[in-house]
Amino acid sequence: MSRKLEGKIAVVTGGSIGIGLATAKRFASEGAHVIVTGRRQAELAAAVSEIGNASSIRVDSSNMAELDTLFDWVKSEKGRIDVLFVNAGGGSRLPLGNITEEHYDDIFGRNVKGVLFTVQKALPLLADGASVILNGSAAASGGTEAFSVYAASKAAVRSFARNWILDLKGRGIRVNTLSPGPTKTPGFFDLAGPDAARQQGMLDALASRIPMGRVGDPDEIAKAAVFLASDDSSFVNGIELFVDGGKAQI
């Protein structure tokens, strides 16, 4: 059986843990050589070992010089990008009234500025017909207490996809948004803090609001990313694919 990404060059930002790591593993299993980025060298080294057919480079996606270093390296080593999964990002919780400039700058720097310039700086390397996948969030389509800055940043990501498909239509490059719901990742548990009972309480509370009755697993998000990366989605462009157990639909 032929693999869906055989011979492709894929870049996964924020690929050392969580959804990024799960997706990098899926891409590699489908035949792609995967280049993963992250901010912590030890986690990157462990990820490359786990992924298999992979390379890594330490990059903070909100840092323009480091993005330049990334794409200079990709150009030198691989010459092109067939799949770009813009996954690096994150967020934290603060309610309106307590939001600081630092909180805003951190989240928008990673989730908006980082996404914009990752894609823009990758453009010369994107093969015609390449797939760009932006990691959004179901949080952008509803309300969550103390999560407004994060949700707004992910709404911006969704808007990028709608507009960029027009800018790129002459090259056949597809841009789609993958929007997970609550998913069991290290970043997800960080929102609850280190206390195991509090983490479980957050899991139970979120699961009760999801039609499927549970939160997601990173590999479930990764399977959807493979669909968007491959020719199976060759006429899919500009969409938001929710992988959230139905949460955004109710």
N, C-alpha and C positions, 0 to 999 in steps of 0.2 A: 504494500500500500504506500502510495506517495505521501510525503509529509507536506503539510499546508504551507510551510515557510522555507522549503528547501532552498539553500543557497542564498537566502536573504541576509542582509546586514541590518540588525535592529539595535537601536539605542533606547535604553530605559533609564530615565533619570530617577534618582531616588530608588535605585534598584537593589539596595543591600538588605532591606527588611520589608516585611509586610506585603502589601499588594504588589509593590514593585518587584520584590524578590520572587513571589509566586508567579508573576507574569513572565519574568525573565526565564524562569525554569520551564514554563510552558512554551515560550518562543523557542528555546534551545531544543526542547523535545520534538518540536515540529520542524527542525532542520536549520534554524537561523543561527548565525554567529551573533551573540548578544554582547553589547558593550554597556556595562552598568556604571552609573555614577552614584556618588554619595559623599557625605561630608566626613565620614570616619573611616580611616584606612583599614583598621582591623576588621570591621564589619564587611568592607568591600572584599578583602582577601578571603574571608570565610564564604561570602556569597559566590565568588568565582569558583571556589572549590565545590560548592554545592550545585551550582548551575551546570558546570561541565564545559560546554563549548562557549566560553565567555572570556572577555577582557574587562578590566576596570580602570577607572581613572577618578581620582578624588576631585570633586567639583562641588562648589556651592552655587546652585543655579541662580541665585540672586546677585552673584558677583560677575560683572561683565567680563573682566579679564580672565576669570576662570572658565567662563563659557567659551571665550576665544581659544583658550588652550585646549579645551575639549575638542572643538571642531577642527582645529589645526591638526590635532592628533588623529582624529578620524579620517581626515583627508589624506594624511600621510600614510596611514596604515591600511585603510580600507577603500578610500576613494569615493564612497557614496553611502547614502542611507536609504534603505527601502522601507523601514518601519521606524517611526519615532513615537515612543510612548512618553509623553510629558507628565510624569507622575510625581516628581519632587514637589513637596509642599507640606502644609500642615497648619495647625492652628491651636488656639487655646480659648478658654471661656472667660468672658467678663461681661457683666450686664451693663446696659445703658446707664450712665451716671458714674460708672467706674472705668470706662474705656480711656486708655491713655494713648498719647501719640506713639509711644514705643510699641504698644500692642498693635495698633493699626499698621505702623510701618513694617513690623515683623511679618504680619500675615499677608498684607498686600505685596510686600517685597518678594515673598516666596511664592505666593499663589497667583499673582497677577503679573508683576514685573518679570519674575523668573520665567513664567510660561511664555509671555510675549517675546522676550528676547531669546529664549531657547529656540523657539520656532523660527524667528526671524534670522538668527545667526546660522541656523541649519539649512536655510533655503538653498544656498548654492550647492549643497551636497545631496539634497533630496532628489532621488531619481524621479523622472516623469512617471506618474502613476503610483507614487509612494503613498503610504497610509500614515497619517498623523492622528494620534489618539491623545486627547486631552483628558486628564483625570479630573472630573467634576465631583459633584456630590449631590445626593438627594436632599441634603440640607438646604440647597439653594432654592428648592421648590416649596418650602414650607417654613414654619416658624419653630424655633427652638430657643428656649430661655438661655440668655447669656451667650448666644452664639451668633450674634448678628454680623459681626465683622467677618468671621469665617464664611458665613452663608453668602454675604455680599461679594466676597472675593470669588467664590465658586460660581455665582451668577455672572460675573464678568467673564469667567472662563467659558461658560456656555455661550455668551454673546460673541466671543472671539470666533468660535467655530462657525457661527452663522455668517459672519462677515468675511472670514478668510476664504471660504469656499468660492466666493466671488473674485477675490484677489488672485486666486490660484487656478481659476477654471481653465486657463490656457495650457496648463501643464498636466492636467488630469490627476492632480494630487487631491486625495480625499482627506477631509478633516472631520472627525467625529468626536463627540464627548461621551465618555464612559462615566456614569454617575452611580457609584456604589451607595448603598444604604449603610447602616451600622455594620461594621465588619470587625472581626476579632484580630486586630493588629496591635503591635506595641503602642502606636500612637493613640489608638482607641482607649487602651487601658490607662495610658498616661492622663487622659482627661479625668479619670476617677481617682487618680493618686495610687499610692502603693498598697493601701489596705485591701486585702483580698475580699473581705465582706462587702466593702463599698463597691468594688469592681463587680461582684456578682449581683449586687443590688441594681447597678446600672444596667447590666446585661438583662436582668429580668424585667426591669421597667421598659426598656426599649423593645424587647421581644413581645411584650404585651400589646404594643402599638403596631406591630407588623403582621399583616394578614397570614403569613406563613408561620408565625408563632416563634420565630427565632431570629438571631442575627446571622450575618453571612460569614463565610470562610474565605480567606484570601484567594484560594484556588478557584472558587466560584467566580470571582471577579476576573481572574486570569483567563478562564475559559472564554468569557465574553470578549476579552481583549484579543484573543487569537482570532475570533470571528472577524472583528473589525480590522485586524492586521492582514488578513488573508484575502484571497480572491473570492472566498465565499460571500464577501460583502462588497463586491466590485461595483454595485450600483447603489451603495449606501453612502450618503454624503450629507454632512451637516446635521446629523441626528443627535439626539441625546438618548443613549441607551441606559435605562435604569436597570441596575442589578441590585435590587433592594427588597426582595420579597413582597413587593406590592405597596410599600409604604407611601411612595409618592402619588399613588393613584387613589388614595382615599382621603 
